[in-house]
């Protein structure tokens, strides 16, 4: 997910998406522990997407507080 797409989301939508992405990442890690997946880069990409969402969420919350 690109940063521009994330910036267009509202804070509430971003929180919901973040929760679903975290659950998805946990499920991928569990599946990988049981039987290795072919493309392990998906786990890393999911983690980076979560970090990107958290960064933008923090920016939006700080901006809302400043206003």
HUGI-V624700 format. One line per field, one symbol per residue. ss: DSSP state (H for helix, E for strand, C for the rest). psi: psi as a letter, one per 30 degrees, with the letter a starting at -180 (. if undefined). burial: # if it has 24 or more other C-alpha atoms within 12 Angstrom, else .. A space follows every 50 residues. Layout:
# HUGI-V624700
ss=???
psi=???
burial=???
This chain:
# HUGI-V624700
ss=CCHHHHHCCCHHHHHHHHHHHHHHHHHHHHHHHHCCCCCCHHHHHHHHHH HHHHHHHHHHHHHHHHC
psi=kleeeefflleeeeeeeeeeeeeeeeeeeeeeeejklejffeeeeeeeee eeeeeeeeeeeeeeef.
burial=.....#....#..#..##..#...#..#..............#..##.## .###.##..........
